Amino acid sequence: MKDYMVRALAYNDHVRAYAVNTTATVSEAQKRHYTWPTASAALGRAMTAGVMMGAMLKGDNNLTVKIEGKGPIGLILVDSNAKGQVRGYVTNPHTHLDLNADGKLDVRGAVGTEGSLTVVKDLGMRENFTGQVPLVSGELGEDFTYYFATSEQVPSSVGVGVLVNPDNTILASGGFIIQLMPGADESTIETIEKRLNTIPPVSKMIQEGLSPEQILDTVLGEGNVRVLDEMPVSFSCNCSKERFGTAIISLGTEEIREIIEDEGKAEAQCHFCHETYHYDKQELEGFLAEAK
């Protein structure tokens, strides 16, 4: 099954819902960064939430999610846009802890709980929108739920999950976001809350082959969901040799001259996708001329 996301309405359009399969997308991130299991789970959960949040934007708008919990994994950074494209990395990809008391990957232990979740939205305006909340769990699903309720004033439930194979590859990854719109009555809220307390983990649903549409039926009840559209989802990075070249030019003439004299060449690696770009002496001399 290819990765894709659905957007839907439910309960007389008083509930907005998103569901996504991100197995291949998170697999691509795992391979590029060679993340160990606990790091894979943390990064995968953040990327899954991030790509659904990106789908809430329009046009060429994009957002960045930054999670800093003071745990051994370090910073988690995710970029996404309105087209279903997402990329991400963690500071320490080789983070793996013993299983937690429930026998699951200890994402909370890896992420930490003494920090914040920050969302920066580039909406094409003069200033970006920034929302920040303290981490309340470190499991990330609960933290994104708290972000929506506190920073965006939208009662929400965020479910994200990743299953990792013994050989470190990704077995299943996906998630959902359920949001209450103005006008949702108490009976609707109670029904959804009861269902949320009884459904299996979203990663288990993905593993069993449920599609994003079927996940929403499981969460909200079959017959209650009206799918609006679907969108392909993928790991995508917008880095390029030209972009890094511009960054080298911005270093200024003195520093570029030092690189030419000391090394005679340069290389740059993208944090998000690990692509490496090489520049020879002739290219660096061209940058030096442009910097002047």
Wavefront OBJ file of the C-alpha trace (Angstrom):
o trace
v 0.000 0.000 0.000
v 1.381 3.400 -0.984
v 1.466 6.094 1.664
v -1.477 8.464 1.501
v -3.699 10.612 3.688
v -7.440 11.207 3.729
v -9.298 14.280 4.920
v -12.867 13.811 6.087
v -15.825 15.220 7.982
v -18.058 13.294 10.371
v -21.130 13.627 12.576
v -22.996 16.166 10.426
v -19.746 17.969 9.625
v -19.144 18.823 13.288
v -15.967 16.722 13.338
v -12.929 17.156 11.106
v -10.689 14.134 10.665
v -7.391 13.115 9.082
v -5.803 9.675 8.811
v -2.559 8.630 7.147
v -0.324 5.674 6.398
v 3.315 6.824 6.616
v 5.090 3.436 6.577
v 7.145 4.030 3.417
v 7.767 7.673 4.337
v 9.157 6.849 7.775
v 11.082 3.920 6.246
v 12.834 6.373 3.949
v 13.791 8.552 6.927
v 14.993 5.480 8.848
v 17.226 4.385 5.971
v 18.654 7.847 5.343
v 19.513 8.465 9.008
v 19.942 4.829 10.095
v 17.836 5.485 13.168
v 17.713 2.837 15.866
v 14.269 1.556 17.002
v 13.369 4.070 19.727
v 14.658 6.971 17.632
v 12.680 5.618 14.640
v 9.493 5.549 16.705
v 9.980 9.109 17.956
v 10.903 10.540 14.556
v 8.134 8.575 12.835
v 5.484 9.804 15.254
v 6.623 13.407 14.817
v 6.718 13.122 11.014
v 3.269 11.500 10.965
v 1.725 14.292 13.035
v 3.648 16.872 11.039
v 2.444 15.679 7.639
v -1.197 15.755 8.799
v -0.700 19.268 10.177
v 0.807 20.297 6.849
v -2.377 19.103 5.144
v -4.280 21.726 7.149
v -2.384 24.446 5.252
v -3.029 25.805 1.757
v -1.036 26.436 -1.411
v 2.709 26.790 -0.883
v 2.456 27.250 2.879
v 4.611 25.069 5.106
v 5.380 24.444 8.748
v 8.174 23.294 11.018
v 7.712 21.206 14.164
v 10.466 21.381 16.746
v 10.474 19.056 19.783
v 13.027 19.590 22.534
v 12.451 17.394 25.578
v 16.004 17.205 27.002
v 16.046 13.443 26.451
v 18.911 11.459 24.902
v 17.461 11.744 21.394
v 18.056 15.495 21.418
v 16.192 17.769 19.023
v 13.487 16.400 16.711
v 12.879 18.637 13.702
v 10.174 18.069 11.056
v 9.233 20.130 7.994
v 6.010 19.579 6.063
v 3.797 21.351 3.553
v 0.280 21.366 2.124
v 1.237 18.848 -0.594
v 1.849 15.824 1.639
v 5.628 16.209 1.583
v 7.554 15.808 4.836
v 11.146 15.495 6.024
v 12.713 15.205 9.446
v 15.700 14.280 11.565
v 16.796 13.782 15.166
v 20.062 14.932 16.730
v 21.002 11.457 17.975
v 19.621 8.829 15.567
v 21.425 6.000 17.389
v 19.161 6.234 20.433
v 17.574 3.051 21.718
v 16.313 2.286 25.228
v 14.964 -0.780 26.978
v 11.248 -1.374 26.457
v 8.951 0.487 28.853
v 6.696 -1.095 31.482
v 4.072 -1.836 28.804
v 6.601 -3.707 26.677
v 6.694 -0.950 24.056
v 9.416 1.297 22.680
v 10.229 3.928 25.301
v 9.597 7.069 23.258
v 8.958 9.131 26.388
v 12.357 8.145 27.778
v 14.097 9.025 24.518
v 12.314 12.351 23.962
v 12.183 13.522 27.579
v 9.469 15.564 29.217
v 11.265 18.728 30.330
v 10.929 20.883 27.283
v 8.601 22.142 24.603
v 6.822 21.459 21.321
v 7.014 24.386 18.916
v 5.150 24.808 15.635
v 6.205 27.536 13.191
v 3.892 28.138 10.221
v 5.060 30.040 7.150
v 1.779 31.325 5.743
v 3.357 33.691 3.239
v 2.842 36.716 5.470
v 5.397 39.166 6.802
v 5.788 37.227 10.035
v 5.455 33.518 10.701
v 2.899 32.144 13.146
v 4.580 30.457 16.112
v 2.863 28.351 18.765
v 4.657 26.688 21.656
v 3.516 24.451 24.505
v 5.357 22.523 27.199
v 5.668 18.784 26.686
v 3.076 17.010 28.801
v 3.938 13.406 28.003
v 6.912 12.851 25.729
v 4.891 10.152 23.943
v 4.117 12.848 21.323
v 0.502 11.927 20.513
v -0.628 13.481 23.795
v 1.737 16.405 23.242
v 0.264 17.249 19.834
v -3.224 16.872 21.336
v -2.269 19.403 24.021
v -0.777 21.726 21.388
v -4.027 21.877 19.408
v -6.147 22.442 22.508
v -3.867 25.084 24.007
v -2.185 26.916 21.137
v -4.869 26.666 18.444
v -7.918 26.358 20.720
v -9.205 23.307 18.821
v -10.270 20.276 20.936
v -8.461 17.394 19.245
v -7.265 13.834 19.622
v -3.988 12.869 17.962
v -3.005 9.222 17.563
v 0.405 8.368 16.082
v 2.325 5.112 16.152
v 5.295 3.271 14.676
v 6.171 -0.429 14.788
v 9.813 -1.410 14.149
v 11.073 -4.778 12.899
v 13.922 -6.643 14.664
v 16.269 -5.593 11.837
v 15.487 -1.880 12.501
v 13.287 -1.493 9.399
v 9.804 0.015 9.729
v 6.932 -2.473 9.961
v 4.045 -0.007 10.198
v 3.566 3.720 10.747
v 0.560 6.001 10.655
v -1.816 8.178 12.575
v -5.018 10.161 12.846
v -6.197 13.556 14.039
v -9.806 14.070 15.160
v -10.956 17.664 15.754
v -14.224 18.987 17.153
v -15.742 21.863 15.223
v -18.080 24.516 16.667
v -21.537 23.025 17.132
v -20.446 19.516 18.150
v -22.930 18.395 20.824
v -22.252 16.498 24.032
v -23.552 13.172 22.707
v -21.125 13.327 19.768
v -18.247 14.147 22.109
v -19.160 11.287 24.463
v -19.475 8.821 21.577
v -16.044 9.744 20.201
v -14.430 9.612 23.638
v -15.820 6.109 24.238
v -14.567 4.900 20.862
v -11.109 6.401 21.434
v -10.853 4.430 24.686
v -11.552 1.096 22.972
v -9.759 1.233 19.600
v -6.467 -0.629 19.031
v -3.225 1.361 18.614
v -3.094 3.034 15.214
v 0.193 1.297 14.360
v -1.536 -2.051 14.946
v -4.342 -1.023 12.589
v -1.774 -0.160 9.914
v 0.014 -3.474 10.492
v -3.273 -5.341 10.004
v -3.723 -3.666 6.635
v -6.373 -1.053 7.443
v -6.472 1.839 5.017
v -6.693 5.454 6.241
v -10.431 5.362 5.418
v -10.879 2.214 7.505
v -8.926 3.757 10.369
v -11.399 6.654 10.468
v -14.300 4.201 10.357
v -12.753 2.384 13.328
v -12.191 5.592 15.271
v -15.468 7.360 14.461
v -17.824 4.514 13.574
v -18.677 3.146 10.158
v -21.262 5.233 8.343
v -20.368 8.403 10.246
v -17.456 9.486 8.035
v -17.584 11.464 4.782
v -14.222 11.410 3.012
v -13.459 14.680 1.227
v -10.245 13.801 -0.592
v -7.002 11.888 -0.435
v -3.409 13.006 -0.886
v -0.186 11.084 -1.578
v 2.397 11.333 1.201
v 6.168 11.073 0.800
v 9.551 11.859 2.287
v 10.747 14.843 0.285
v 13.672 17.240 0.737
v 14.098 20.526 -1.113
v 17.858 20.764 -0.620
v 20.110 21.150 -3.671
v 23.709 21.831 -4.616
v 22.672 25.349 -5.653
v 21.084 26.081 -2.257
v 24.197 25.010 -0.375
v 26.305 26.992 -2.842
v 24.334 30.109 -1.923
v 25.042 29.344 1.738
v 28.765 29.120 1.016
v 28.668 32.487 -0.769
v 27.012 33.976 2.325
v 30.079 33.009 4.382
v 31.917 35.953 2.839
v 35.168 36.379 0.923
v 37.571 35.859 3.828
v 36.160 32.503 4.884
v 35.799 31.222 1.315
v 39.420 32.200 0.602
v 40.534 30.289 3.699
v 38.670 27.163 2.511
v 40.363 27.419 -0.906
v 43.827 27.875 0.610
v 43.459 25.252 3.357
v 41.400 22.540 1.647
v 41.011 23.388 -2.004
v 37.545 21.844 -1.889
v 34.408 21.735 0.269
v 31.477 19.489 1.022
v 28.087 20.098 2.639
v 25.596 17.572 3.997
v 21.870 18.137 4.455
v 20.636 17.417 8.003
v 17.234 16.327 6.702
v 18.124 13.831 3.960
v 21.878 13.211 4.430
v 22.558 14.076 0.788
v 26.178 15.255 0.440
v 27.279 17.898 -2.074
v 30.896 18.378 -3.183
v 32.529 21.564 -4.479
v 35.915 21.660 -6.200
v 38.419 24.512 -6.230
v 37.036 25.999 -9.442
v 33.513 26.136 -8.001
v 34.793 27.713 -4.790
v 36.669 30.360 -6.783
v 33.399 31.119 -8.570
v 31.698 31.554 -5.188
v 34.526 33.844 -4.087
v 33.984 36.034 -7.139
v 30.256 36.204 -6.427
v 30.870 37.005 -2.758
v 32.979 40.002 -3.790
l 1 2 3 4 5 6 7 8 9 10 11 12 13 14 15 16 17 18 19 20 21 22 23 24 25 26 27 28 29 30 31 32 33 34 35 36 37 38 39 40 41 42 43 44 45 46 47 48 49 50 51 52 53 54 55 56 57 58 59 60 61 62 63 64 65 66 67 68 69 70 71 72 73 74 75 76 77 78 79 80 81 82 83 84 85 86 87 88 89 90 91 92 93 94 95 96 97 98 99 100 101 102 103 104 105 106 107 108 109 110 111 112 113 114 115 116 117 118 119 120 121 122 123 124 125 126 127 128 129 130 131 132 133 134 135 136 137 138 139 140 141 142 143 144 145 146 147 148 149 150 151 152 153 154 155 156 157 158 159 160 161 162 163 164 165 166 167 168 169 170 171 172 173 174 175 176 177 178 179 180 181 182 183 184 185 186 187 188 189 190 191 192 193 194 195 196 197 198 199 200 201 202 203 204 205 206 207 208 209 210 211 212 213 214 215 216 217 218 219 220 221 222 223 224 225 226 227 228 229 230 231 232 233 234 235 236 237 238 239 240 241 242 243 244 245 246 247 248 249 250 251 252 253 254 255 256 257 258 259 260 261 262 263 264 265 266 267 268 269 270 271 272 273 274 275 276 277 278 279 280 281 282 283 284 285 286 287 288 289 290 291 292
